[in-house]
């Protein structure tokens, strides 16, 4: 490896002896159904690096699946959590409410798109947020049909599994699934017949809705503005706005699932802003909590108020410790202008990796917005997905001190999700390592 170790520090074989010991206990005590992407066990983290139990330090290009956007163990988040846990750990907001739940809802109203009155409900996870958004949409409209996109991922609960495209591993063996879910094509410029014509792609999708369901039966359309697990697919301009315009013309709610793309990750506060979409409801999680579990549904006040008291919520939703963590995280986003920082990260990565398209025949596309970037790999001379190459690349990157994730309906995309506080030196070191590995493995 020609790139010198500066932010990285690899001092043992990967995995090291302590990680190997923990792996044996993992196999003994943890369900095999819980995935494990890396052969290492983390001990500590700071900013954009993670140190394992053997003392190896890795550059983090995953952010815990887009969670630690403000950095690992951000000092402001740590301090807020430490202070709050001495005052309140739990009361349940519906039983004995507390101020910081309301404060989080205020911040959500401030930063989510739309200048109309908004309200929120706080829950624990992204899947829970999606499920509650669907409940709210059905209650408000009095309709039951939900339209989702091909390649979508919305969660692992029964309802959100029905909304998710990929069977293995998310759905295999878990049916029967919730009914009245209908799937239409998402804009995929690299592979679909419409390319950059997002309006035409939207027309094809809405025509299919009319054919399959009929607009009068649809409660909501839900779409990720950048598909996450599906492959970091960025739809063509005009696609999302075309869906939203059709929805509003037929009294259908438009829901933007911003669980992975939201809160500055894309270079804007919310990725639906790229296509000028103002959703009726928006689901958030991941980066909202700065590392603590919290999620939300935010939407037009009249829609959110359509649900009877007690119809949404939960025991732990909006836990006070998670709320102060979220307030601290959003404060960092505001103070450091993390949308701008994410846009800068995207420019740096594009400058280093986009030249590979055309130079390396297995790299079909480098795409994304801001610090949400996917690299799609194919077999040379074809458009056939190359999952095997992605496996080789990621096996080497962990050996060289990088933590990263894959995605894609065919497992042929590497996704880059660095903390938005990553320094230029850390980012450049990481991407130079990745670039060298891609070139070497593609040549084999």
Secondary structure, DSSP 8 states (H G I E B T S, - for coil): --S--SS-B--S-SS-HHHHHHHHHHHHHS-TTS----S--EEEEEBTEEEETTS-EEEESSHHHHT-TT-BT-HHHHHHHHHHHTT-S---TTTS--HHHHHHHHHHHHHSS-SS-EEEEEESSHHHHHHHHHHHHHHHHS--EEEEETT----SSHHHHHH----TTTTTT--S--SSEEEE----TTTSTTTT-HHHHHHHHHHHHHHHT-GGGEEEEEE-SEETTTT-EE--TTHHHHHHHHHHHTT-EEEEE-TTTTTTTTSSSSGGGGGT---SEEEE-GGGGTTS--EEEEEEHHHHTTS-TTSS--SSTT-HHHHHHHHHHHHHHHHHTHHHHHHHHHHHHHHHHTTHHHHBTTEEEEEEETTEEEEEEB-TTS--B-HHHHHHHHHHHHHTTEE-EEESTTS-EEEE---TT--HHHHHHHHHHHHHHHHHHHT-
